Amino acid sequence: MKDLYAVFHVPYKASLLEITKAYFNQCLKNPSFCFYYTKIFKILACTPYKMMYDSLFFQIDIRTMTFFQVSLSEEEEYELAHVIALLEYFMDLVYDSKYFYQHSNYLNELDSWYNELVSIIDDLKRQIKSFYLS
């Protein structure tokens, strides 16, 4: 079984920015898997989920990770803001596909995916501390 980092082709110590870029790139390469990639992205991009995953998969004591904080340089924040804008555009583009499909299962999955991605993007936006970018 591949670990979640291997799915995105990023190292275990990948930054939030690297994970976000990898998610976006994987969605562009395989749009049919974007619902699946979003589940993985939620685990790797949201600090509590990432800490829990890392502690379970890599046998790391979670108590050593409690003070873990993601801090980005201003340049990384600028890049993250750019990737977030691309993700929002991609998200709206995929969500607009609902007008072409009438399958209720797909429409339900699409709504669920959209809401989950909005939540993740909001978390990413909270990582941006720069006055100029917020």
C-alpha positions in Angstrom: 0.0 0.0 0.0 1.3 3.4 -0.9 1.4 6.0 1.7 -0.4 9.3 1.1 2.7 11.2 0.4 3.7 8.8 -2.4 0.3 9.4 -4.1 1.3 13.0 -4.5 4.9 12.3 -5.2 6.1 14.4 -2.3 8.5 13.6 0.5 7.4 13.0 4.1 8.8 16.3 5.2 7.0 18.2 2.4 5.8 21.7 3.2 2.2 22.8 3.1 3.0 24.7 -0.1 4.5 21.6 -1.8 1.6 19.5 -0.8 -0.9 22.0 -2.2 1.0 22.3 -5.5 1.2 18.5 -5.7 -2.5 18.2 -5.1 -3.3 20.7 -7.9 -0.9 19.0 -10.3 -2.4 15.6 -9.6 -5.9 16.9 -10.2 -4.8 18.4 -13.5 -3.1 15.2 -14.6 -6.0 12.9 -13.6 -9.2 15.0 -13.2 -11.3 11.8 -12.9 -9.5 11.1 -9.6 -9.9 14.6 -8.1 -12.5 13.5 -5.6 -10.1 10.8 -4.3 -7.2 13.3 -4.3 -9.2 15.7 -2.2 -9.6 13.2 0.5 -5.8 12.7 0.6 -5.3 16.5 0.4 -7.5 17.1 3.4 -5.4 14.7 5.5 -2.1 16.2 4.4 -3.1 19.9 4.4 -5.0 20.1 7.6 -2.6 20.1 10.6 -4.6 17.9 13.0 -5.3 15.3 10.4 -1.7 15.3 9.2 -0.4 14.9 12.8 -2.7 12.0 13.4 -1.8 10.3 10.0 2.0 10.8 10.6 1.7 9.4 14.1 -0.1 6.3 12.9 1.7 5.6 9.7 5.2 6.5 10.7 4.9 5.5 14.4 5.7 9.0 15.6 4.7 9.9 19.2 1.9 12.5 18.7 3.0 14.2 22.0 6.2 15.3 20.2 4.1 16.9 17.5 1.7 19.0 19.6 3.8 22.2 19.3 4.1 21.8 15.5 3.2 25.0 13.8 3.2 25.7 10.1 5.1 28.9 9.4 5.6 30.2 5.9 7.9 32.9 4.6 6.3 35.8 2.9 7.4 34.4 -0.5 5.8 31.1 0.3 2.6 32.8 1.4 2.5 34.7 -1.9 3.0 31.4 -3.8 0.3 29.7 -1.6 -2.1 32.6 -2.3 -1.5 32.1 -6.0 -2.1 28.3 -5.8 -5.2 28.9 -3.8 -6.5 31.2 -6.5 -5.8 28.5 -9.1 -7.5 25.9 -6.9 -10.6 28.1 -6.6 -10.8 28.5 -10.4 -10.3 24.7 -10.9 -12.9 24.0 -8.2 -15.5 26.2 -9.9 -14.7 24.8 -13.3 -15.2 21.2 -12.1 -18.3 22.2 -10.1 -19.8 23.7 -13.3 -19.8 20.2 -14.8 -23.0 19.6 -12.8 -24.9 21.2 -15.7 -23.8 18.5 -18.1 -24.7 15.5 -15.9 -28.0 14.3 -14.5 -26.8 11.4 -12.4 -27.9 12.0 -8.9 -24.9 10.0 -7.4 -22.5 12.1 -9.3 -24.2 15.3 -8.3 -24.2 14.3 -4.6 -20.5 13.5 -4.8 -19.8 16.7 -6.6 -21.6 18.8 -3.9 -19.8 16.9 -1.2 -16.4 17.4 -2.9 -17.1 21.1 -3.4 -18.0 21.7 0.2 -14.9 19.7 1.4 -12.6 21.7 -0.9 -14.1 25.0 0.3 -13.3 24.0 3.8 -9.7 23.0 3.0 -9.2 26.2 1.1 -10.5 28.2 4.0 -7.9 26.4 6.2 -5.2 27.2 3.7 -6.2 30.9 3.7 -5.8 31.0 7.4 -2.2 30.0 7.0 -1.5 33.3 5.2 -0.5 35.9 7.8 1.0 38.6 5.6 -0.9 41.8 5.8 -0.4 42.4 2.1 -2.0 39.1 1.0 -4.9 38.8 3.5 
